Amino acid sequence: MRILVVEDEPGVAQFIRQGLTEAGYAVDVARDGEEGLDYALAAEYDVIVLDIMLPKIDGLSLVAKLRDEGMGASILLLTARNAVEDRVRGLD
């Protein structure tokens, strides 16, 4: 299984990468939304782990762009936000 992690905080990205790699997954890491879009369009991923608050392209906009491109990979959104409106926007 191939996983793309899009996270701008280096420590968090490394923690996620290490855990997934130790579990036997192939993991690529992108540091911002623009780089995440490039990675996602260049290779086929089974899962994308995506921070919502990213530089260049925010996570929710990135999800919309990926879905517009027909990408059907499962996406797990990471966020420190906890408002109901944020959850609804993510689900939409």
N, C-alpha and C positions, 0 to 999 in steps of 0.2 A: 504494500500500500504506500502510495506517495502522498505526502502532506506538505502544504505550503503554509508557513507561519508568516503573517504580516504584522509586525510589531516594531514600534520605534524605540522602545526602551531596551537597550542592549542586555541588561541583566535578566529581564523577563523573557526576552527572545531566547537567550542562551539556556535558561531554566527549562523552557518548554521544549526546545530542540533536544537538550540532553535527555529529558525524560522520554520523549517519543523515540529517539534514536536507541536508547537502552531497551525500549520495548520492541525493537525490531523494525521500526518504520524508517523509510527514506524521507528525509526532511530537508526542505529548502527554506531559507529565511530571507524575507524582503524587509527593508527598514522604513519604507513609507508607502503611501497608497499608489503613487505612480510606479514605483518599482514592483509593487505587488501586482498591478495590472499587467506590466510587462511579463513577469514570471508566469502569471496565470494564463496568459494568451500564448506563451511560447511552449508550454508543456501541459500534459494532462495530469491533473491532480484528482485524487479521490476525495480529499477533504481539504478545506482551507480554514485555518484558525486565524481570525481577523480581529484586530483591535479596532474599535470604533473611532477613537480620537487619534488620527494619524496626520502627519504633515502631507502637504501637496494635494492629496485626494483623501477625504475622510472615508472611514470604513463603510458607512451606509451608501455613499455615492459610488464607492467601488463595487459594492454588491449589485447596485442597479446597473452599472456598466457591464459587469460580468454576466448578469442575467440577460441583458440586451444582446450580448454576443452569443447567447445560447448555451452558456456554461451551466451544466447541471450538477456540478460538484456540491456536496454537502458543505455548508458554511457554519462554523461555530463563531459567534460574535463574543468578543471580550470587551468588557467596559467596567469602569468604576461608577458609571452613572446608575442611579437606582430609581429614577422617577418612572411612573407608569407610562407617561408619554414616550419616554425613550424606549421602553420595551415594546410598545405598540409600533413605533417607527421601525424598529428592528424586525419585527414580525411581518410588517407590511412589505 
